[in-house]
Amino acid sequence: MPDRINISDDELNTNDIERLRSLVARYRRIFNGSGYGFWEWDLTTHRIDWSGGFWESLGYNGEDMERVSDAHQLPDFIHPEDRENMLEAVREHLRSGEPLSTSYRIRTRDNDYVWTQVRANSIRDEVGRALYISGVNFDITELKNVEAALRESEARQARIIQASNDGIWEWYADREGFHFSNRCWEHLGYDEKDDIVNRGQNRLAVWRSHIHPQDLPKFDQTLADHMAGRAPFDIEYRIFGKNGDIRWIRARGRANFDHQGSPVRMSGTNMDITDIKRAEERVVQAKDAAEKANQAKSDFLSSMSHELRTPLNAILGYAQLFQYDQKLSEGQGENAREIRKAGEHLLQLINDVLDLAKIESGRMTFSMEPVLVSRVVAECFTLIQPQANAQGIKIHADMNRLESTYVVADNVRLKQALLNLISNAVKYNNVGGEVEVRLTEQEGNKLRISVRDTGDGIPASRQHEVFQPFNRLNAEYSNVEGSGVGLVITKQLVEMMAGKLNFDSAEGVGTEFWMDLPLSTQWSQDLLAPADRPRRGEHEAEMLAIERDCRVLYVEDNPSNIRLMQQVLGRYPNMQLEVAEEAFLGIYKARSELPDVIILDINLPGMDGYEALSVLKRDPVTAGIPVVGLSANAMPYDIERGKKAGFFDYLTKPVEINHLIHTLNKLLGEKVPE
């Protein structure tokens, strides 16, 4: 509290004067140090007395104070856009007597503008006329900048929300119901003029009435879980639009809780995901259609395989029988070999198509392991040498001291891929040409296996067609056999083993195909030992190793296949063949005659082979008799199904007689030759 000064009889003593001067100086320092502008406006003289450092903070000096002290000149310092508002605020104060409170921009000496807040009141005479207005000015520029930033932030968020097409909703514990933005209702086809938006109902109740009945319990449970703090609020649900159509909404929100854990506020957004959901439905429908089409293709291929293999069984079966006949002349034997060669080519075409189908459907399996490349090359050379000799083509390998190098691959599929490349190099070569297989190490821990030929090469204009299925680049008009899918299969096999297949070709020079495969860093001396038993010659007959008398029951409805089996086993006096042309008769003969082995066709009239096998396995009388499946159904899943069903072996048509004899040797012989 300021010092109290006692003055009596209108006289001041010396001490009182000093104390007054000290008090005035103290207040002046406070005013000047505050940066505020303290002023008093004499309405009779229109002069304004200023105190404090307000104008000094704006850069003005003592010479400028004469102008700012003149009430007529003061508006010149106010921003032109704010002058009228300031004057109107003064006039309103004079009319109403209410305290003056306004803000405006004022010019600095450097011609910038700052915001100032004015608070003032007036002193009036006995009739209420204002004599003086006293007040204070202070700088609120920072506050105005914050307000501007907040407004810009709000505007930016509004623009983002507007652009995102999302609706906004809020809930407060101290208010009743939800607030939904207009965009929420626009998602349902309403606008602000619709009664459902304007009528004074509980908005949440109205919204819930539109939610699909099957999704409403999920909506309520998700909201309850979030309000209890158990889970986030993020839900997709169906809702009926204005016209009764079904829309999809994704709602996300978050609640705020007080110290007691009770929800006090919740805010969130609604996103219209109807188009996304409809796109998902189209994708699902397309996926289902693709799966049905793929299944139809698989069924067709399986049926095609069965229908083609059934006649091939007779063609190749009877052709194989000729190799057991020592009475044939040389010419007749050659004719039989040509028949078998043509049949095996047709069978290879079928297998190529089935391989391509297996790869496309993802049903082909791989066993990745370290594979000795030099061994695979040697095995391929053994198989391809007769074909090369027939055309006078020299085949050789350049191992580059990589004879002991391993790659990570499937042994069977690597051999299939390399054999196809070498076979093509021989088939499409010139008579007396050359085929070279070369191994080289590549960057990235890869091994390149190259196959180079000296053929006519591939025209540059057609090189982009090389890996197209069933495209033989006009070779179909030549005498070179092929299906046009070998390279497609090879490329996909190599890529499924984490490798890469490519080629270079020049017309009149030749073509070089290569595949890059990852090198193996894990190998052992055990891998150097031959893994497979020694192979017999290509057409060398398997010898029957059964000396005792045996009875074989063959259940088959195709007369051609029956005659073939009769001729195969008729060559062995100790092998007694019984035939049943349908499953019920086969089961009866199995129970009554107790054969040593049953050969059972799968596709039988009335009862198929799987049903017949099940009956035989459940019957104690026949449960111990080994059953060999024989069918033209040769798809991989057919073979896998047959093995899982309980067949001792599953032979596919056209039956390979050596395979059949080997299976009988394993079942009935005392010793199976290796």
C-alpha positions in Angstrom: 0.0 0.0 0.0 1.4 3.5 -0.9 2.6 5.7 1.9 -0.2 7.8 3.3 0.5 11.6 3.2 -1.3 13.8 5.8 -1.9 17.4 4.6 -3.6 19.9 6.9 -4.7 23.5 6.4 -3.8 23.3 2.6 -0.1 23.4 3.6 2.6 20.9 3.0 5.7 20.8 5.1 9.1 19.9 3.6 9.0 16.2 4.6 5.6 15.7 3.0 6.8 17.2 -0.3 9.8 14.9 -0.4 7.7 11.9 0.4 5.2 12.8 -2.4 8.0 13.3 -4.9 9.4 9.9 -4.0 6.1 8.2 -4.3 5.5 9.8 -7.8 8.9 8.7 -8.9 8.3 5.2 -7.8 5.0 5.0 -9.7 6.7 6.5 -12.8 9.3 3.8 -12.7 6.6 1.1 -12.3 4.7 2.5 -15.3 7.7 2.9 -17.5 9.1 -0.5 -16.7 5.8 -2.4 -17.3 5.7 -1.6 -21.0 2.1 -0.7 -20.6 0.6 2.6 -21.8 -1.3 4.5 -19.1 -3.3 7.4 -20.4 -5.9 9.9 -19.6 -7.9 11.6 -22.3 -9.3 15.1 -21.5 -12.4 15.3 -23.6 -12.6 19.1 -23.2 -9.1 19.8 -24.6 -8.7 16.6 -26.6 -5.3 16.0 -25.1 -4.1 12.6 -24.0 -1.5 12.3 -21.2 0.6 9.2 -21.6 2.7 7.4 -19.0 4.6 4.2 -19.1 6.9 2.7 -21.8 4.3 1.7 -24.4 5.2 4.1 -27.1 8.9 3.7 -26.4 8.5 -0.1 -27.0 7.1 0.8 -30.4 10.2 2.8 -31.3 8.8 6.3 -30.8 10.8 9.1 -29.0 9.9 12.3 -27.2 9.4 14.3 -30.4 6.7 11.9 -31.4 4.8 12.2 -28.2 3.2 15.5 -29.2 1.3 13.8 -32.1 0.2 10.8 -30.1 -1.0 13.1 -27.3 -3.4 14.8 -29.7 -6.7 12.9 -29.8 -7.3 14.2 -33.4 -4.0 12.8 -34.7 -4.0 9.5 -32.7 -6.2 7.6 -35.3 -3.4 8.2 -37.9 -1.3 5.6 -35.9 -4.1 3.0 -36.0 -4.4 0.5 -38.9 -6.9 1.8 -41.4 -9.0 -1.3 -41.2 -9.3 -0.9 -37.4 -10.0 2.8 -37.0 -13.7 2.8 -37.4 -14.1 -0.1 -35.0 -12.0 1.7 -32.4 -14.0 5.0 -32.8 -17.3 3.1 -32.6 -16.1 1.4 -29.4 -15.4 4.9 -27.9 -18.8 6.2 -29.0 -20.6 3.2 -27.5 -18.7 3.7 -24.2 -19.8 7.3 -24.1 -23.4 6.4 -24.9 -23.8 3.4 -22.5 -21.3 4.2 -19.8 -20.1 0.5 -19.9 -16.3 0.0 -19.5 -14.4 0.4 -22.8 -12.7 -2.8 -24.0 -11.4 -3.1 -27.6 -8.4 -4.1 -29.6 -6.8 -2.8 -32.7 -3.5 -2.8 -34.6 -1.2 0.2 -34.1 1.8 1.3 -36.2 5.3 1.1 -35.0 7.9 3.7 -35.9 9.3 1.1 -38.5 5.9 0.9 -40.1 5.1 -2.5 -38.8 1.9 -3.2 -36.8 1.3 -4.7 -33.4 -1.9 -5.6 -31.7 -2.9 -3.6 -28.6 -5.6 -4.2 -26.1 -7.4 -1.2 -24.6 -9.2 -1.2 -21.2 -10.7 2.1 -20.0 -13.4 3.9 -18.1 -14.6 7.5 -17.8 -15.1 10.2 -15.1 -18.4 12.0 -15.5 -20.0 15.1 -14.0 -23.2 15.3 -12.0 -25.3 15.1 -15.2 -23.5 12.1 -16.5 -21.4 13.9 -19.1 -18.0 12.3 -19.5 -15.1 14.6 -18.7 -12.1 12.2 -18.8 -11.5 8.7 -20.1 -8.7 6.9 -18.3 -7.3 3.6 -19.4 -4.4 1.4 -20.3 -2.9 -0.1 -23.5 -0.9 -3.3 -23.6 0.7 -5.3 -26.4 -1.3 -8.5 -27.3 0.5 -9.3 -30.5 1.8 -12.7 -29.3 -1.7 -13.6 -28.2 -3.2 -12.6 -31.6 -0.5 -14.7 -33.3 -1.4 -17.7 -31.2 -5.1 -17.1 -32.1 -4.2 -16.9 -35.8 -2.2 -20.1 -35.6 -5.1 -21.8 -33.9 -7.5 -20.6 -36.5 -5.2 -21.8 -39.2 -4.8 -25.1 -37.5 -8.6 -25.5 -37.2 -9.0 -24.5 -40.8 -6.3 -26.9 -41.9 -8.0 -29.7 -40.0 -11.3 -28.8 -41.5 -9.8 -28.8 -45.0 -8.2 -32.2 -44.3 -11.5 -33.7 -42.9 -13.4 -32.2 -45.8 -11.0 -33.7 -48.3 -11.0 -37.1 -46.6 -14.8 -37.3 -46.7 -14.8 -38.4 -43.1 -17.6 -37.6 -40.7 -16.9 -36.4 -37.1 -18.8 -37.3 -34.0 -18.4 -36.4 -30.3 -19.9 -37.4 -27.0 -19.6 -35.6 -23.6 -20.7 -37.0 -20.3 -22.2 -33.7 -19.1 -24.3 -33.4 -22.2 -27.0 -35.6 -23.5 -26.5 -37.7 -26.7 -24.0 -37.6 -29.5 -23.1 -34.8 -31.9 -22.8 -36.0 -35.5 -21.4 -33.7 -38.2 -23.4 -33.3 -41.4 -20.9 -35.5 -43.3 -21.9 -38.4 -41.1 -25.5 -38.1 -42.4 -24.4 -37.4 -45.9 -22.8 -40.8 -45.9 -26.3 -42.2 -45.6 -27.7 -39.9 -48.3 -29.2 -37.2 -46.1 -28.5 -33.4 -46.1 -28.9 -30.7 -43.5 -32.5 -30.0 -44.7 -33.7 -33.5 -43.9 -35.8 -33.8 -40.7 -33.7 -36.7 -39.4 -30.8 -34.3 -39.0 -32.6 -31.4 -37.6 -35.2 -33.0 -35.3 -34.5 -32.9 -31.6 -34.0 -36.6 -30.9 -31.2 -38.4 -29.3 -28.8 -38.6 -32.3 -27.2 -41.8 -31.1 -30.6 -43.5 -30.9 -31.4 -42.3 -34.4 -28.1 -43.5 -35.7 -28.4 -46.9 -34.0 -31.9 -47.3 -35.6 -30.2 -47.3 -39.0 -27.5 -49.9 -38.2 -28.0 -53.3 -39.7 -29.7 -55.6 -37.1 -27.0 -58.2 -37.5 -24.2 -55.7 -36.8 -25.9 -53.7 -34.0 -24.9 -56.1 -31.2 -21.3 -55.9 -32.4 -21.5 -52.1 -32.4 -22.9 -51.9 -28.9 -20.3 -54.4 -27.6 -17.4 -52.6 -29.2 -18.5 -49.3 -27.7 -19.1 -50.8 -24.3 -15.7 -52.5 -24.3 -14.0 -49.3 -25.2 -15.9 -47.3 -22.5 -14.8 -49.9 -20.0 -11.2 -49.4 -21.2 -10.9 -53.0 -22.5 -10.3 -52.4 -26.2 -10.0 -49.7 -28.8 -13.0 -48.5 -30.7 -12.4 -49.6 -34.3 -15.3 -51.3 -36.0 -16.7 -51.9 -39.5 -20.5 -52.3 -39.8 -23.4 -52.0 -42.2 -25.9 -49.2 -42.0 -29.1 -48.5 -44.0 -29.1 -45.3 -46.1 -31.9 -42.9 -46.7 -33.1 -44.9 -49.7 -32.8 -48.3 -47.9 -29.5 -49.2 -49.5 -26.8 -50.8 -47.4 -23.7 -48.7 -46.7 -20.5 -49.7 -44.9 -19.0 -47.5 -42.2 -15.7 -47.8 -40.4 -15.9 -46.0 -37.1 -12.9 -45.2 -35.0 -12.8 -43.2 -31.8 -11.1 -42.7 -28.5 -12.6 -41.8 -25.1 -11.0 -39.7 -22.3 -11.4 -40.7 -18.7 -11.3 -38.8 -15.4 -9.2 -39.8 -12.4 -11.8 -42.3 -11.3 -11.6 -44.0 -14.7 -15.0 -42.9 -15.8 -15.4 -41.7 -19.4 -16.0 -38.0 -19.7 -15.6 -37.4 -23.5 -15.3 -39.4 -26.7 -14.4 -38.2 -30.2 -14.2 -40.2 -33.4 -14.6 -40.3 -37.1 -16.8 -42.2 -39.6 -15.3 -43.3 -42.9 -17.6 -44.5 -45.7 -15.9 -47.7 -46.9 -18.8 -48.9 -49.1 -16.8 -48.8 -52.3 -13.9 -50.6 -50.6 -16.2 -53.4 -49.4 -17.9 -53.7 -52.8 -14.4 -54.0 -54.3 -13.5 -56.6 -51.8 -16.7 -58.5 -52.7 -15.7 -58.3 -56.4 -12.2 -59.6 -55.5 -13.7 -62.5 -53.5 -16.1 -63.3 -56.3 -13.2 -63.2 -58.8 -11.1 -65.4 -56.6 -13.9 -67.9 -56.2 -14.5 -67.8 -60.0 -10.7 -68.3 -60.6 -10.6 -71.2 -58.1 -13.6 -72.8 -59.8 -12.0 -72.3 -63.2 -8.7 -73.7 -61.9 -10.6 -76.7 -60.4 -12.4 -77.1 -63.7 -9.1 -77.0 -65.5 -7.6 -79.6 -63.1 -10.7 -81.8 -63.5 -10.4 -81.5 -67.3 -6.6 -82.3 -67.3 -7.3 -85.3 -65.0 -10.0 -86.5 -67.3 -7.9 -85.8 -70.4 -5.0 -87.7 -68.8 -7.3 -90.6 -68.0 -8.9 -90.7 -71.5 -5.5 -90.5 -73.3 -3.6 -92.9 -71.1 -6.2 -95.6 -71.4 -5.6 -96.2 -75.2 -1.9 -95.5 -74.6 -1.8 -98.3 -72.1 -2.6 -100.8 -74.9 -0.3 -99.2 -77.5 2.8 -99.0 -75.2 1.9 -102.3 -73.4 1.8 -104.4 -76.5 4.9 -102.6 -77.9 6.8 -103.5 -74.8 5.7 -107.1 -75.2 7.6 -107.3 -78.4 10.9 -106.8 -76.6 10.3 -110.2 -74.9 9.7 -111.9 -78.2 12.9 -113.5 -79.6 11.2 -114.6 -82.8 10.9 -111.1 -84.4 13.0 -110.3 -87.3 15.3 -107.3 -87.1 12.8 -105.2 -89.2 9.9 -106.2 -87.0 11.8 -105.3 -83.9 12.7 -101.9 -85.4 9.0 -101.4 -86.2 8.0 -102.2 -82.6 10.6 -99.8 -81.3 9.2 -97.0 -83.6 5.7 -97.7 -82.3 7.0 -97.5 -78.7 9.0 -94.4 -79.5 5.9 -92.6 -80.9 3.8 -93.7 -78.0 6.4 -92.5 -75.5 6.5 -89.2 -77.3 2.8 -88.8 -77.0 3.0 -89.7 -73.3 5.7 -87.1 -72.9 3.4 -84.5 -74.4 0.7 -85.4 -71.9 3.2 -85.2 -69.1 4.5 -81.8 -70.2 1.0 -80.4 -70.2 0.3 -81.9 -66.7 3.7 -80.5 -65.4 2.7 -77.1 -66.6 -0.7 -77.4 -64.9 1.0 -78.5 -61.7 3.3 -75.5 -61.7 0.5 -73.0 -62.5 -1.7 -74.5 -59.7 1.2 -74.4 -57.2 0.9 -78.2 -56.6 4.4 -79.0 -57.6 6.6 -79.8 -54.5 10.4 -79.4 -54.2 12.9 -81.0 -51.9 15.8 -78.5 -51.7 19.2 -80.0 -50.9 22.8 -79.8 -51.9 23.1 -81.4 -55.4 26.4 -82.3 -57.1 26.1 -80.7 -60.5 28.8 -82.8 -62.3 26.8 -86.0 -61.4 23.6 -84.5 -62.8 25.4 -83.5 -66.0 26.8 -87.0 -66.4 23.4 -88.6 -65.9 21.9 -86.3 -68.5 24.7 -87.1 -71.0 24.0 -90.8 -70.5 20.3 -90.3 -71.4 20.9 -88.0 -74.3 23.9 -89.7 -75.9 21.8 -92.0 -78.2 19.9 -89.0 -79.5 23.1 -87.1 -80.1 24.8 -90.1 -81.8 21.8 -90.4 -84.2 22.5 -86.9 -85.5 26.3 -87.1 -85.3 26.4 -84.4 -82.6 29.3 -84.2 -80.2 28.3 -83.4 -76.6 31.0 -82.6 -74.0 31.3 -80.6 -70.7 33.8 -78.0 -69.5 33.7 -78.2 -65.7 36.3 -75.4 -65.1 37.6 -77.4 -62.1 34.1 -77.2 -60.5 33.5 -81.0 -60.6 32.9 -81.0 -56.8 30.6 -78.0 -56.8 27.1 -78.3 -55.3 24.1 -76.1 -55.8 20.9 -75.9 -53.7 18.2 -77.4 -55.8 15.7 -80.3 -56.1 17.7 -83.1 -57.6 14.9 -84.5 -59.8 13.7 -81.0 -61.0 17.3 -79.8 -61.7 17.9 -82.9 -63.8 14.6 -82.4 -65.6 15.5 -78.8 -66.4 19.1 -79.5 -67.6 17.9 -82.6 -69.6 15.4 -80.4 -71.4 18.0 -77.8 -72.3 20.5 -80.4 -73.6 17.7 -82.2 -75.4 16.7 -79.0 -77.2 20.3 -78.2 -78.0 20.6 -81.6 -79.7 17.1 -81.5 -81.4 17.6 -78.0 -82.9 21.2 -78.4 -83.8 22.7 -79.1 -87.2 23.8 -82.6 -88.2 27.4 -83.0 -87.1 27.1 -80.0 -84.7 28.3 -79.6 -81.1 26.7 -79.2 -77.7 28.8 -77.9 -74.8 27.8 -77.8 -71.1 29.9 -75.3 -69.1 30.1 -74.5 -65.4 31.2 -71.0 -64.3 31.0 -69.2 -60.9 29.0 -65.9 -60.9 28.8 -63.0 -58.5 26.4 -63.3 -55.6 27.4 -66.9 -54.7 25.8 -68.4 -57.9 26.8 -71.2 -60.3 26.0 -70.8 -64.0 25.2 -74.0 -66.0 25.4 -73.1 -69.7 24.2 -75.2 -72.6 25.6 -74.0 -76.0 24.7 -75.4 -79.4 25.8 -74.7 -82.9 22.4 -74.7 -84.5 20.7 -72.0 -86.7 20.0 -69.7 -83.7 16.8 -67.8 -82.9 15.9 -64.7 -85.0 16.1 -61.5 -82.9 12.6 -60.6 -83.9 11.2 -63.8 -82.2 13.4 -64.1 -79.2 10.7 -62.5 -77.0 8.5 -65.5 -77.8 10.9 -68.1 -76.5 9.2 -68.6 -73.1 5.6 -68.5 -74.4 3.7 -71.8 -73.9 2.9 -73.8 -77.0 4.9 -71.5 -79.2 7.5 -73.5 -81.1 8.7 -70.6 -83.3 7.5 -72.5 -86.5 9.3 -75.7 -85.5 6.0 -77.4 -85.6 6.3 -77.4 -89.4 9.6 -79.3 -89.1 10.3 -83.0 -88.3 11.5 -82.0 -84.8 9.2 -83.3 -82.1 8.1 -81.2 -79.2 5.1 -79.7 -77.3 6.2 -76.1 -77.1 6.0 -76.0 -73.3 9.4 -77.5 -72.4 11.2 -74.2 -72.0 8.2 -72.7 -70.1 8.4 -75.6 -67.6 12.2 -75.3 -67.4 12.1 -71.6 -66.7 9.4 -71.9 -64.0 11.2 -74.9 -62.4 14.5 -72.9 -62.2 12.8 -69.9 -60.8 11.0 -72.0 -58.1 14.4 -73.2 -57.1 15.5 -69.6 -56.5 17.4 -69.5 -59.8 17.3 -67.6 -63.1 17.1 -68.9 -66.7 18.0 -66.8 -69.8 19.7 -67.1 -73.1 21.7 -65.5 -75.9 21.3 -66.4 -79.6 22.7 -65.3 -82.9 21.3 -66.4 -86.3 23.8 -68.7 -88.1 25.9 -69.1 -84.9 23.8 -70.9 -82.4 22.1 -70.5 -79.0 23.3 -70.6 -75.4 20.9 -71.1 -72.6 22.1 -70.8 -69.0 20.6 -71.1 -65.5 22.1 -69.5 -62.4 21.5 -71.4 -59.2 22.6 -70.7 -55.6 25.8 -72.4 -54.5 25.6 -74.8 -51.6 27.9 -74.1 -48.6 26.9 -77.4 -46.9 28.1 -80.7 -48.3 29.8 -83.9 -47.2 31.7 -86.8 -48.6 28.5 -88.8 -48.3 27.1 -86.8 -51.2 29.8 -88.0 -53.5 28.5 -91.5 -53.4 26.0 -92.5 -56.1 22.5 -92.0 -54.7 20.5 -94.1 -57.1 20.8 -97.8 -57.9 22.4 -98.6 -61.3 20.0 -98.0 -64.0 19.1 -100.7 -66.5 19.3 -100.0 -70.2 16.5 -97.9 -71.7 14.5 -100.9 -73.0 16.1 -103.7 -71.0 13.5 -106.1 -69.6 13.0 -106.5 -65.9 13.4 -110.2 -64.9 10.7 -111.9 -62.8 12.3 -113.1 -59.6 9.4 -115.3 -58.4 9.9 -119.0 -58.5 6.8 -120.3 -56.6 3.3 -120.5 -58.0 1.3 -117.3 -57.3 -2.2 -116.2 -58.0 -2.9 -112.7 -59.2 -6.5 -111.2 -59.2 -6.9 -108.4 -61.8 -10.1 -106.3 -61.3 -10.5 -104.3 -64.6 -13.4 -103.5 -66.9 -11.5 -102.6 -70.1 -11.1 -105.6 -72.4 -7.9 -104.1 -74.0 -6.2 -103.7 -70.7 -7.3 -107.2 -69.6 -5.8 -108.8 -72.8 -2.6 -106.9 -72.2 -2.3 -108.1 -68.6 -3.1 -111.7 -69.7 -0.2 -111.5 -72.3 2.2 -110.0 -69.8 1.7 -112.6 -67.1 1.0 -115.4 -69.6 4.7 -115.5 -70.3 5.3 -116.8 -66.8 3.8 -120.3 -66.1 3.9 -119.9 -62.4 1.8 -116.7 -62.5 -1.9 -117.6 -62.5 -4.1 -114.7 -63.5 -7.8 -114.4 -62.5 -9.9 -111.5 -63.9 -13.0 -109.8 -62.5 -14.7 -107.2 -64.7 -16.4 -105.3 -61.9 -15.8 -104.5 -58.2 -18.4 -106.8 -56.5 -17.2 -109.8 -58.4 -13.6 -108.9 -57.6 -14.4 -108.8 -53.8 -16.2 -112.1 -54.1 -13.2 -113.7 -55.8 -10.8 -112.2 -53.3 -12.8 -113.8 -50.4 -13.2 -117.2 -52.1 -9.9 -117.6 -53.9 -7.5 -115.6 -51.6 -5.1 -114.5 -54.3 -1.5 -113.6 -53.4 -1.9 -110.1 -54.8 -4.8 -108.0 -56.2 -4.3 -105.5 -59.1 -7.2 -103.1 -58.8 -8.4 -100.5 -61.4 -9.7 -97.3 -59.9 -12.4 -96.3 -62.4 -14.8 -99.2 -62.2 -18.6 -99.2 -62.8 -20.9 -99.4 -59.8 -18.2 -99.3 -57.1 -14.9 -97.5 -57.7 -11.5 -98.8 -56.7 -11.3 -96.8 -53.5 -14.6 -98.2 -52.2 -13.5 -101.7 -53.2 -10.2 -101.3 -51.4 -12.0 -100.1 -48.2 -14.2 -103.2 -48.3 -11.2 -105.5 -48.7 -9.2 -103.8 -45.9 -12.2 -104.0 -43.5 -12.8 -107.7 -44.1 -10.5 -109.9 -41.9 -10.4 -112.5 -44.6 -8.9 -110.2 -47.3 -7.3 -107.5 -45.1 -3.8 -109.1 -45.4 -3.8 -109.3 -49.2 -1.6 -106.6 -50.8 -3.5 -104.4 -53.3 -1.8 -102.6 -56.2 -3.7 -99.7 -57.7 -3.7 -99.3 -61.5 -5.3 -96.3 -63.1 -5.1 -93.8 -65.9 -5.7 -91.0 -63.3 -2.1 -89.8 -63.1 -2.3 -86.3 -61.7 0.0 -85.9 -58.6 -2.9 -85.6 -56.2 -4.4 -88.9 -57.7 -1.1 -90.7 -56.9 -0.9 -89.1 -53.5 -4.5 -90.0 -52.8 -3.9 -93.6 -53.9 -0.9 -94.1 -51.6 -2.8 -92.6 -48.6 -5.8 -94.8 -49.3 -3.7 -97.9 -48.6 -2.5 -99.3 -51.9 0.8 -101.0 -51.7 1.8 -99.2 -54.9 -0.1 -97.0 -57.4 0.7 -97.7 -61.0 -0.4 -95.3 -63.7 -1.4 -96.1 -67.3 0.2 -96.6 -69.7 1.6 -99.2 -67.4 5.4 -99.7 -67.6 5.9 -103.5 -67.6 9.3 -103.2 -65.9 7.6 -101.3 -63.1 4.8 -103.8 -62.8 7.3 -106.8 -62.7 9.5 -104.9 -60.2 6.4 -104.3 -57.9 5.5 -108.0 -58.2 9.0 -109.0 -57.3 8.9 -106.8 -54.2 5.6 -108.3 -53.1 6.0 -112.0 -54.0 9.7 -112.6 -54.8 12.3 -114.0 -52.5 14.9 -111.4 -53.6 14.4 -108.3 -55.5 17.3 -107.5 -57.9 18.8 -104.1 -57.3 
